[in-house]
Amino acid sequence: MKSMTGYSSIERVLGKYKFTLEIKSVNNRFSEFSVRMPYFLNHFEKDIKDLLRKNINRGKVDVFISTANTDPEIKISVNEKLAMSYYNAFLKIKKITNANSNIPLNTIINSDGVFSIEKKIDNEDIWKKLKKILNEAIKDFDKVRSHDGESVMNDLKAILGKMKKTLTSIKLKTNNAIKRYQKVIEKKLNDLVEKNFDSERILAEAGILAVKADINEEISRLESHFKLFENNLKLKGAVGKTLDFICQEMNREINTIGSKQAVYEISEKVIILKSELEKLREQVRNIE
């Protein structure tokens, strides 16, 4: 199990290239990748995102890449015609203004377009090195997410354990629910009707109401959801969405139990279940 949040930062010198790479992620319902890097690396964006998708299933992931060539192959060209045009123009200005000063060489050198600098970049070589450093960063990034994921898993197990204990308590309190409803309703009806009222009919009506209030089926389904949740915690890979769906089903059963049972002791336990389920869902939202 891995957390959706993570961070990794690596700086490496490979050959004549110095790389600085940073990966960070936050929770997100889907997978979303953003890569920021120097413009001359832009054509590697698809390859970088493909590499990320192989290792990261869910989350908003931001990647920052910077690189420097420690021994660049540089070609400097001089535009001779343009340099002479600048020179002749300066001479003309000197003649018009009757200036006696010489024309400084740096005036021509610093003029636009006189020099052009070309850095030779070996795309195949730089991608080979970038891919290596990216794989290293992803591996480090996964270690962080796995460590955080273990912590989340322990929290989930603790919360689920409390929910199971609470449900067991509810289950014990419902064993005599039908008899309890019969007695309560029989007493209320006897207070309202004559003594010769058909007691068998009272018991039958009470039985019907008690059956409607029966929550054994909901308890059984909730126990199944607990088991399914535990089984998914043992699986490798991305299970966050599945666990979230299971939590939705748990919520449905807990709400039904709360609406069918008005007994204070059970209502109290239902509130605890709802509170713990909210904690469970909060943690699930952190899982890939």
C-alpha positions in Angstrom: 0.0 0.0 0.0 1.3 3.4 -0.9 0.3 6.9 0.1 -0.6 9.4 -2.7 1.5 12.0 -1.0 5.3 11.9 -1.4 8.5 13.8 -2.1 11.9 13.1 -3.6 14.8 15.4 -4.5 18.0 14.2 -6.3 21.0 16.0 -7.7 23.5 14.0 -9.8 26.4 14.6 -12.2 26.4 12.1 -15.1 29.2 12.7 -17.6 29.2 16.4 -18.5 25.6 16.9 -17.3 24.5 18.0 -13.9 20.8 17.1 -13.1 18.6 18.4 -10.3 15.3 16.6 -10.2 12.4 17.0 -7.7 9.1 14.9 -7.5 6.2 15.8 -5.2 2.6 14.7 -5.1 -0.7 15.4 -3.3 -4.0 13.6 -3.2 -6.2 13.5 -6.3 -9.1 11.3 -7.5 -7.2 10.6 -10.7 -3.6 10.6 -12.0 -2.4 14.1 -13.1 1.2 14.8 -14.1 2.9 18.2 -14.6 6.5 18.5 -15.7 8.5 21.7 -15.6 12.0 21.7 -17.3 14.3 23.7 -19.6 12.8 24.3 -23.1 15.3 22.1 -24.9 14.0 19.1 -22.9 10.3 19.7 -23.9 10.3 17.0 -26.6 11.0 14.4 -23.7 7.8 15.4 -21.9 5.7 12.4 -23.2 8.5 9.9 -22.4 8.8 11.4 -18.9 5.1 11.1 -18.3 4.9 7.6 -19.6 7.7 6.6 -17.2 5.8 8.2 -14.3 2.5 6.4 -15.3 4.2 3.0 -15.1 5.0 3.7 -11.4 2.3 6.1 -10.1 -1.4 5.1 -10.4 -3.1 8.1 -8.7 -2.4 11.5 -7.4 -1.4 15.0 -8.6 2.3 14.7 -9.4 4.6 17.7 -10.1 8.1 17.1 -11.5 10.8 19.8 -11.7 13.9 19.3 -13.7 16.9 21.5 -14.2 20.1 20.6 -16.0 23.5 22.2 -16.8 26.2 21.1 -19.3 29.5 21.3 -17.4 31.5 20.9 -20.6 29.4 22.2 -23.4 30.4 22.0 -27.1 30.0 25.6 -28.1 30.3 27.0 -31.7 30.7 30.8 -32.0 30.0 32.4 -35.4 30.7 36.0 -36.5 28.4 37.7 -39.0 31.2 39.6 -40.9 28.9 41.5 -43.2 26.8 42.8 -40.3 29.9 43.7 -38.3 31.2 45.8 -41.3 27.8 47.4 -41.7 27.9 48.5 -38.0 31.5 49.8 -38.5 30.6 51.8 -41.6 27.6 53.2 -39.9 29.7 54.3 -36.9 32.2 55.9 -39.3 29.4 57.8 -40.9 28.1 59.1 -37.6 31.7 60.1 -36.6 32.0 62.1 -39.8 28.6 63.8 -39.4 29.3 64.8 -35.8 33.0 65.6 -36.4 33.9 63.4 -33.5 37.6 62.8 -32.9 37.3 59.7 -30.7 38.0 56.2 -32.1 35.2 53.6 -32.4 35.5 51.2 -29.4 35.8 47.6 -30.5 33.3 46.4 -27.8 30.7 48.7 -29.4 30.7 46.5 -32.5 31.1 43.3 -30.5 28.0 44.0 -28.4 25.8 45.0 -31.3 22.9 42.7 -32.0 23.5 39.8 -34.4 27.3 40.2 -34.7 28.0 37.0 -32.7 25.9 33.8 -32.6 26.5 31.1 -30.0 25.4 27.5 -30.7 25.5 24.9 -28.0 25.6 21.3 -29.4 23.2 19.0 -27.5 23.2 15.2 -28.0 19.5 14.4 -27.4 20.1 10.6 -27.3 22.8 10.9 -24.7 20.9 13.4 -22.5 17.7 11.3 -22.5 19.7 8.2 -21.5 21.1 10.1 -18.5 17.8 11.8 -17.7 16.0 8.5 -17.8 18.5 7.0 -15.4 18.2 9.9 -12.9 14.4 9.9 -13.2 14.2 6.2 -12.4 16.3 6.8 -9.4 14.1 9.6 -8.2 10.9 7.5 -8.8 12.4 4.7 -6.7 13.2 7.1 -3.9 9.8 8.7 -4.2 8.1 5.2 -4.0 10.0 4.4 -0.8 8.6 7.5 0.9 5.1 6.7 -0.3 5.4 3.1 0.8 6.6 4.2 4.3 3.7 6.6 4.6 1.3 3.9 3.3 2.3 1.5 6.1 1.5 4.2 8.6 -1.9 4.8 7.0 -2.6 1.0 6.9 -2.0 0.7 10.7 -4.4 3.6 11.3 -7.0 1.9 9.1 -6.7 -1.4 10.9 -7.1 0.4 14.3 -10.2 2.2 13.2 -11.7 -0.8 11.6 -11.0 -2.8 14.8 -13.0 -0.2 16.8 -15.9 -0.4 14.3 -16.0 -4.2 14.5 -16.1 -4.0 18.3 -18.9 -1.5 18.2 -20.9 -3.6 15.7 -20.5 -6.6 18.0 -22.0 -4.6 20.8 -25.0 -3.6 18.6 -25.5 -7.2 17.6 -25.7 -8.3 21.2 -28.2 -5.6 22.0 -30.5 -6.7 19.2 -30.9 -10.3 20.2 -34.1 -9.6 22.2 -35.3 -6.7 20.0 -38.6 -8.4 18.9 -39.6 -9.3 22.5 -38.8 -5.8 23.6 -40.9 -4.2 20.9 -43.8 -6.6 21.8 -43.8 -5.6 25.4 -43.5 -1.9 24.8 -46.3 -1.9 22.2 -48.5 -4.2 24.2 -48.3 -1.9 27.2 -49.1 1.2 25.2 -52.0 -0.4 23.5 -53.4 -1.8 26.7 -53.4 1.7 28.2 -55.5 2.9 25.3 -58.0 0.1 24.8 -60.5 -1.8 26.8 -59.3 -4.9 28.8 -61.2 -7.3 26.5 -59.2 -6.1 23.4 -57.7 -9.0 21.4 -54.3 -9.5 23.0 -53.2 -12.0 20.2 -53.8 -9.3 17.6 -51.8 -6.9 19.7 -48.9 -9.3 19.7 -49.2 -9.9 16.0 -49.1 -6.2 15.2 -46.2 -5.8 17.6 -44.4 -8.7 15.8 -44.8 -7.0 12.4 -43.4 -3.8 13.7 -40.5 -5.6 15.3 -39.7 -7.4 12.1 -39.6 -4.0 10.3 -37.1 -2.9 13.0 -35.0 -6.0 12.6 -31.4 -5.0 11.7 -29.7 -8.5 11.5 -29.5 -8.3 7.7 -27.8 -4.9 7.8 -25.4 -6.2 10.5 -24.5 -9.2 8.4 -23.8 -7.0 5.3 -21.8 -4.6 7.4 -19.7 -7.5 8.7 -19.1 -8.6 5.1 -18.0 -5.1 4.2 -15.5 -5.2 7.1 -14.1 -8.5 5.8 -13.8 -7.2 2.2 -12.1 -4.1 3.5 -9.5 -6.2 5.4 -8.9 -8.4 2.4 -8.2 -5.4 0.2 -5.7 -4.0 2.7 -3.6 -7.1 2.0 -3.5 -6.6 -1.7 -0.6 -5.0 -3.6 -1.1 -2.1 -6.0 -3.6 0.7 -6.0 -6.6 -0.1 -3.7 -7.7 3.4 -2.7 -10.7 3.7 -5.0 -11.9 0.2 -4.0 -11.6 1.0 -0.3 -13.5 4.2 -0.9 -16.4 2.3 -2.6 -16.5 -0.2 0.3 -16.7 2.8 2.7 -19.7 4.1 0.8 -21.5 0.7 1.2 -20.6 0.7 4.9 -22.2 4.1 5.3 -25.4 2.9 3.6 -25.8 0.0 6.1 -25.0 2.1 9.1 -27.5 4.7 8.1 -30.2 2.0 7.7 -29.4 0.6 11.1 -29.8 4.0 12.6 -33.1 4.7 10.9 -34.6 1.3 11.9 -33.5 1.2 15.5 -34.7 3.9 17.9 -33.3 2.2 21.0 -31.0 4.6 22.8 -28.2 2.1 23.4 -28.1 1.2 19.7 -28.4 4.8 18.5 -25.4 5.7 20.7 -23.4 2.9 19.0 -24.5 4.0 15.6 -23.1 7.5 16.2 -19.8 5.9 17.2 -19.8 3.9 13.9 -20.5 7.0 11.9 -17.7 8.9 13.6 -15.2 6.1 13.0 -16.3 5.6 9.4 -15.5 9.3 8.8 -12.0 8.7 10.1 -11.7 5.7 7.9 -12.7 7.6 4.8 -10.3 10.4 5.7 -7.4 8.0 5.7 -8.6 6.1 2.6 -8.4 9.4 0.7 -4.6 9.3 1.3 -4.2 5.9 -0.4 -3.1 5.4 -4.0 
